[in-house]
Amino acid sequence: MRNWLKLNRKKRFLKSKKLIAFNKKNLNNWMHLTKKERYNLSKQESIFYLDKRKLLLDEIRKEYKEISRVDSQKNIKKK
């Protein structure tokens, strides 16, 4: 009975854990997913990409502000 419970837990754990990053090597895994699973994965990737892009834009804006401040201070000192 214990062995059966352990096996059952492992199966559930393995089923819930899907591959997220797909490439040429695991293309067959992507093809065996259902339409709903593919949609959910693409939606998650889209959200992840959007968050990453927002962070990058924030960093760029901060750097631009710092650079523009330094340049403006140099221009003021020259005059």
Buried (B, 14 or more C-beta within 10 A) or exposed (E): EEEEEEEEEEEEEEEEEEEEEBEEEEEEEEEEBEEEEEEEBEEEEEEEEEEEEEEEEEEEEEEEEEEEEEEEEEEEEEE
